[in-house]
Amino acid sequence: MPKIADKTLVQQTLSGDKRAFGELVDRYKGVVFGLALNRLKDFEEAKDVAQEAFIEAYLKLETLRELAKFSNWLYTIAANLCRMRLRQKGGRP
């Protein structure tokens, strides 16, 4: 079965198909967690940030201007959440 484009999955999600967003989560959960773990150096915090990133992405999906750039947008959300966590802990930004 061919891979469905991110843009299509985003459009389906915006049309109310929650399974489509589940596909995006499955597709990117590893890299989002990896990004968070690399920056935070804490397994549990990285899991929390990854989950927060997907929640924020879902809630703000209608603000995504270029649907085909979902992954870049998601990584930016995750990176910003990591930055905020580090600031809260008094670490580097």
N, C-alpha and C positions, 0 to 999 in steps of 0.2 A: 504494500500500500504506500503510495507516495506521501511524502511529508507535506502537511498542510502549512501554507505560508503564515508567518506571524500576523501579517496584515489581515488575512482572512479570519484567523482566530480572534483577533481584536474586534473585528467587525461583528462576528458572531456573538462575542461577549456583550458588546454594546447593544445588541439586539435581544439580550436576555438569556443567552445560552451559557449557563454557568459551567457546563462541561467543557466548553471551549477554553475558558480561563483555567480550568484544571489541567488542560493539555499544556498551556503556557507554563504553569507552575511545574509540571513534570519535566518540561523541556529545560527550564532554567534554574531549578532548585539547587542543583549541584554547583553551578558556577557562582550563583549568588551567595550560597553558603561559603564557598571557597574564598570569595572576595572578602566576606566578613571575617572569616577565620584568619586570613592573612593579615588583615588590618588590626583586628582586636586581640589576636593571640589567646582567645578564650573560647572553648568549644560551646559552652552553654550560651554565652553572650552572642556568639555567631549564629546559633540556632534562632535565638530571639530576634536578632536583627533581620535575618533572612525572612522569618515569618512576618515581621512588621513591614518589610519592603513589599511583599506580595499583597498584604492588606492595603497598604497605602496605594499601590499601583491599581488595585481593583477599585478602590474608592475614588480615585482621580483619573480613571481611564479615559473619561470623556475629555480631559484636558490635553491628551496626547495629540499633537498636531500632525505628525507624520507616522501613520499607523505601522508602516514597514520598519520603523526604527524603535519598535517596542523594546528590544533587548538593550539598546544603548540607554534608553530612558529608564529602564528598570535598574541597570547597573548604577546610574547616577543617583537614583533614589537610595539604593543600598549603600553607596559610598557616603552620601550625605548623612544617613542614619549612623553609620560607623563614626563619622566625624563628630556628630553630636554626642554619641556615647563616650568617645574619648575625652571630649571637653568636660562632660559631666564628671568623669572620673579624675579630671585634672591632668590628663595625658596630653600628648601632642595632638594638634588638630588634624 
